[in-house]
């Protein structure tokens, strides 16, 4: 992972095969990058059991987002849709009008 093949590594086309849309990819990768960042913070503080570390080979120089993208393209992570919550909108009606 230390030697990128191009400007975007892994290629966006390979990443989009793993998720439904670019938006889903951004949300998925950013959430995982946040978990990886929290893992390194916890590792520094001595709390080893709160977060899962990188699932692919990485070096200290690799950014959490790059690690997350590599995990996605290698199939180490699978995106599961959340159960949709119904949005209830209450409207007050002015009966005097």
C-alpha positions, -999 to 999 in steps of 0.1 A, spaced: 0 0 0 30 23 3 35 26 -35 4 42 -51 -3 32 -87 -17 66 -97 -32 97 -85 -62 79 -70 -52 46 -54 -74 25 -53 -92 35 -85 -126 50 -81 -141 25 -105 -130 -4 -83 -144 13 -52 -178 20 -69 -182 -17 -76 -184 -23 -38 -210 3 -29 -242 18 -45 -231 54 -51 -203 79 -47 -223 94 -17 -224 60 0 -187 55 -6 -179 89 10 -200 82 40 -188 46 44 -151 55 40 -153 85 63 -170 65 91 -143 38 88 -115 64 87 -129 79 119 -128 44 136 -92 39 125 -82 73 138 -99 65 171 -80 32 172 -47 50 169 -57 75 195 -68 48 219 -36 29 211 -16 59 222 -37 62 254 -34 25 262 -70 15 255 -66 -14 231 -101 -29 230 -124 0 221 -119 1 183 -107 -22 155 -74 -13 138 -66 -15 101 -76 -47 83 -50 -43 56 -12 -39 57 -4 -3 63 24 19 75 26 48 99 26 72 70 -8 60 56 -38 82 63 -69 67 79 -90 75 48 -65 57 25 -65 27 47 -103 27 48 -105 29 9 -81 -1 6 -101 -21 31 -133 -14 10 -117 -23 -23 -101 -55 -9 -135 -66 4 -125 -65 41 -155 -43 48 -191 -48 37 -216 -19 38 -249 -29 53 -279 -5 49 -294 8 81 -331 1 88 -350 30 75 -367 51 101 -400 67 93 -400 104 94 -431 118 111 -440 154 104 -466 170 126 -483 200 111 -503 224 133 -535 236 116 -547 271 125 -585 265 128 -593 302 130 -584 309 94 
